[in-house]
Amino acid sequence: MGVVCFDVKKLVYVYLVRYAEEQQDLALLSISTFQRGLKDPNQLIRASALRVLSSIRVTIIVPIMMLAIKEAASDMSPYVRKTAAHAIPKLYSLDPEQKDQLIEVIEKLLADKTTLVAGSVVMAFEEVCPERIDLIHKNYRKLCNLLIDVEEWGQVVIINMLTRYARTQFLNPNINESLLEEGNTEGKTFYPSDEEEDEDEDEKEKEEKKAEAMAKRKPYVMDPDHRLLLRNTKPLLQSRNAAVVMAVAQLYFHLAPKAEVGVIAKALVRLLRSHSEVQFVVLQNVATMTIKRRGMFEPYLKSFYIRSTDPTQIKILKLEVLTNLANESNISTILREFQTYIKSMDKDFVAATIQAIGRCATNIGEVRDTCLNGLVQLLSNRDELVVAESVVVIKKLLQMQPEKHSDIIKHMAKLIDNIQVPMARASILWLIGEYCEHVPKIAPDVLRKMAKSFTNEEDIVKLQILNLAAKLYLTNSKQTKLLTQYVLNLAKYDQNYDIRDRARFIRQLIVPTEKSGALSKYAKKLFLALKPAPVLESPFKDRDHFQLGSLSHLLNAKAGGYQELPEWPESAPDPSVRNVEVPEWSKCSAREKRKEKKVDKPFYSDSDGESGPTESADSESNSGSGSDSGSASDVSASASESEESEEGSESDEEEDKDEPKHNKKKLQDMKKPTHNTESEQSSEEEKKPQRKPKTRKMSESESESEESDSESSESESDESDSEPEIRKKKKVDPKASKPVKKEAKKESKKEMSLLDLDDFEPAPSPQVTPVNFMSSSLVTDLEGLSLSDDVLAPATISPSSSMKSFELLHRITGEGLSVEYCFSRQPFSPDANMVSVQLHFTNNSSSDVSALHVEDAKLQSGMRVKEFPEIEALAAGDTTTAVMGIDFCDSTQAANFQLCTNSKKFLVSIQPPVGELMRPVFMTENEFKKEQGQLMGMNEITEKLTLDSHCRNEHAIVQRVTTAANLSRVPCGADHECRFAARTVTGNSLVLVTVAIKQEAAQVTVNCDKMLIGTMLVKEILQALAQ
Amino acid sequence: MVDAEQSDLCRAHIVAAEMIHSLFLINNTGDIFLEKHWKSVISRSTPHHYLISVYRGKLFLLSVIQSEVPPLFVIEFLHRVADTIQDYFGECTENVIKDNVVIVYELLEEMLDNGFPLATESNVLKEMIRPPNILRSVVNTLTGSSNVGDTLPTGQLSNVPWRRVGVKYTNNEAYFDVIEEIDAIIDKSGTTVFAEIQGVIEACVRLSGMPDLTLSFMNPRLLDDVSFHPCVRFKRWEAEHVLSFIPPDGNFNLMTYHVNSQNLVAIPVYVKQNISFFDSGSCGRLDITIGPKQTMGKTVECLSVTIPMPKTVLNANLTATHGSYTFDLATKVLIWDIGKLNPQKLPNLKGTLSIQSGVPKPEENPSLSIGLKIQQLAISGLKVNRLDMYGEKYKPFKGVKYLTKAGKFLVRT
């Protein structure tokens, strides 16, 4: 080991690790070298020594390894700690007795805050103690936040682990839907696109059930931690690594609310362009997903079209997916596509296609006859395999309605002379036997032919000949008695015992002798009982009880070490277990935005260079990693020092880094001198190194040596430090909170920020219609006055009784305080991108409630909340009203926040109906047509419905539509057509609605480039019209 | 059943045998020519293991796993191994691997630790194990020094794990190739059944220091679906649709994208084909003409048509007005290599096919795969607007190249 040459040394390591198990004594000689290496000042040498040492599979050195791992786990260098994490499973597989001690090490490493360690330690956790889910609680939020910066392989492991974790800790977000599913015998999904499939009666029934379930429904509020996980994994769908994409996809499939699962479809379809091995695995998973959630892959139908160059396995999987995706609306396209496949040279594939056609025919009643005719045509195909497969499928189809198709049965009877494939012959014979009453003349003749060739047939054919004979004997014994006896005699001496056995059994049953038992009376019932039609099912049905993306799912069998995906808990376990002592999640909602950005920031951050948790990409660009990594590898350097210097340099360089942004900032500064200092201060507060000691006290446990990564929590706690200050200011001057919010806005909408010179000015929105209560001009007028939050005071609001109000807080849960909210549909003047929500407080208790305010909003990324001014007091029995603004980012995700009184806090959530996410715009007919022309294709969603008698006039329709959604009517020349237009509040996307009426029928068309909004809106309007 | 019981028993004994256990490299003839074990040694006849393999360049990379692990994890890793070998030695073949077996072993040792991927970034690996080049191997044999880096790698430790530190070039240059492939299925009558564009931006960045690049497009909204190299800041893309990144050193795929609205996908050529087989007599006729359709005024180059013929076709007797054709008698693949497409004089291939007599005529007409290239054009219309560099003082040389290729471009007949 004294070799100097690094090259040779490495190869010696390789050799040593490979043969240590076989040559234990020799291997032991090397141990002391590694022990020395563990103390080396160079972190890389320490790591590599540990790596080799732990790879030597010799039981005697277990104590040495244990010691080395423990020491390395508290090493200064994250790289060495990572190596320690890797060593844990090695030691565990060598000596499982060490489990308890190893768990301690894992627990310690789980608390590590560096991305380098996270992946490896979770991997160790999964191997050693996957059942100790309790170890994750405290680290859950940290892992979620670090996830995006962990290397690819670690991401996969962490995501899979978190999926399991979430299943044990959170409630099923689809709880209400799954209730419905149970009641639905057909097991169809409730994805919007599926719904039309059912016949009208069904639909009504469903609606009723739905309504019932809605009534029963407990309000489901997603745990913010659950939301955090979904939010932080979503960007990883864009990863180049197929395994990461798949991991996120399965996480969404297993954990996300149904409406959100759709996002994974695009990413999965992307993977289909990868290597064929990847394609194979992805298609398997897609096939499973399409059974439960057909809707999400429907837009990508064409991506599953088969090319003649695809390998057979891929072809068959694609076929499976296409079959699963088939419904009334696309079946004709799919069948046309299948038509071309049937001509393929790949016969296995052709056979699979025929089966697929059969499945489409059984699933979709409308095309059954078409499919059947098509298949019958295939019977004249020259390829025997094709014919045989068709026969088998036709047999299954015919069973569904045999009486209609006796000509097909006749046709098939003729085929028996030509077809040689045993399965097909057997199928034909079975059909003739089963439906011999429909073909009374042909059946005996077929039996005659078969009797002739009996001895040369395959076993399955022989069994069916016996069957046919028995059935004919029972129905038409005059013609077939002799034939039957002949066949039975032949079978009696057959080589196959099954056939001999069957012959004996049938003879006893059907031929009356004096000895024959009681059963023979029932022979006819036994043989000619009505058989239920077979259900052609996808082989992928129910595969989703395996975690998607897992090996077990691929094999459809449990692989060793597979961790079962737990069922959702009935009631959520205590969410507070995930709280960490350090107040990581500060309470002030105004700052929420900024923090959120920071959480996501490390990697994909906007480069305005605030200190993010891990600083990976950005800090590099600013401070240059030369010095950084230098200090990291220099063990003697004090870590805290390097940390500070790094930060210093960062904030310095931030200034000259991003020129345009800098300018922008200047611009703002000039326009808004008073706010300027505020914002400077608040952004600087995070950077001030002297604030550090404060937080240090709070998190004493944090090792000083933690490098840049520990900043994440620190900067967060910095924020919470500064929080009270800001709140104080807010009370004095409501403007003070503005800069913060402003900053948030700048982040979310870059283009806007230049226009957005003053917070009080609503974003210029020429689309605002006269329909609005408060025209933009009025707002501008008011702007001159020192317009503070009191514009929102109840006085200016005319509470409209027609508005539908929703319960925010029930009086029992609110301990006397009840809150209802409704969407007032007025522009929210402080910020035009927000939806204004009117809250109606009632104090039902006997005591006063004071200091009502909003806190701790936990929102989807991009969402923002402008809380209502604090309500000082609400006397017992009193009611009051307040308005708050929420930017829902054009999604129907709920905004969760805490409603606080002086003594209590209530977690509440506001979920907007899709119709409230828009504001009406005025348009002329021509404009409307022009815009509509640009929003065709995928952006157009059309639904048909039947109108009730009482809402066939235009007036009723207009009223219902405008109640359902915040739309303004567009004049329309054509009769029997109503048009409406709006723009989404945040994204400003046009939403165009057309309702065309044809007597009873109506057709609702929505054009919107946000497909989700379009789809949901159509549903909403349908519901409104159908009421 | 028995199997299941056994594996239950086994599980009691084999604890913690996760992730990738061993790797075997198998050549086309089925011989194992290299094996590497990251845990205890596995014998070549292995019961109770799961095998996952990928096929790359006539090699099978087969990994052995003993328990649950996401299959894509393994597949992706195996492809990464093949990519790395290709990156190091130019190609991934049996001979190359045998010639460089020491380096391959070293690489495998670094890439996986106890079955869990350790360093898979090419930049990090190259710092630890230098790729061979002729000059160095001469110097090495003369001086007796080694291939393994003398300095310890820092990439693992840096916050930008994909980039080496201390990169220095005399010529600082950054090239981006926007390469688009058209995947399409055209049916018999010439209508497009399905068309989409797969794009990739391949970058070759040789810049000193720690440059921070920003690449913006004229029309980023074209892109339907994107995936990025880990270096790209996703939030910036979300917010502004620009690519902001610290590039790895050397060649890498910056992003891949996808344009799938069919009306946006221009089909550059049309194909008029008539392939028919006659019932009587053992022959068939073939007549193919190709013409330009939507080429945006550029020349179509490297045009070729590949037709896998039915097995009963014995030979082809054809004349081509442009280019030349070959018919492989063993695989029955007809390749017509046209070259440049001249819009004035359309290339045509015409003649007879002789078919094995006595067998029924082939039922299906074979489908044609088209190959083509169009230089200096991204068919989706995507345009790079500008490339800015922050963080370094020098002026880099920048270049963008566009190329359109046919991907899986299929004409059904």
Interface residues (C-beta under 8 A of the other chain):
Chain A: C5 F6 D7 V8 K10 L11 Y13 V14 R18 E21 N42 Q43 L44 I45 R51 S54 S55 R57 S77 P78 Y79 T83 H86 A87 P89 K90 Y92 S93 P96 S120 M123 E126 E127 V128 I148 E151 E152 W153 V156 N160 P235 Q238 S239 R240 N241 A242 A243 V245 M246 A247 K266 A267 V269 R270 R273 H275 S276 E277 V278 V281 V282 K302 S303 Y305 R307 S308 T309 E337 T340 K343 S344 M345 N381 R382 D383 G549 S550 L551 S552 L554 L555 A557 A559 G560 G561 Y562 Q563 D600 K601 F603 Y604 S605 D606 S607 T614 E615 S616 A617 S619 E620 S621 N622 G624 S625 G626 D628 S629 A632 S633 K657 D658 S708 E747 S748 K750 G937 M938
Chain B: A4 S7 C10 R11 I14 V15 A16 A17 E18 M19 H37 K39 S40 V41 H48 Y50 I52 S53 V54 Y55 I65 Q66 S67 E68 V69 P70 P71 L72 F73 I75 E76 F77 H79 V102 Y105 E106 E109 D113 N114 F116 P117 L118 T120 S146 N147 V148 G149 D150 L152 P153 T154 Q156 L157 S158 N159 V160 P161 V165 G166 D183 I185 D187 V193 F194 E196 Q198 G209 M210 D212 D224 D225 V226 S227 F228 H229 P230 C231 V232 R233 F234 K235 R236 W237 E238 A239 E240 S244 F245 I246 N253 T256 H258 N260 S261 N263 P308 P310 K311 P360 P362 E363 E364 N365 P366 S367 S369 Y390 G391 K408 L410 R412
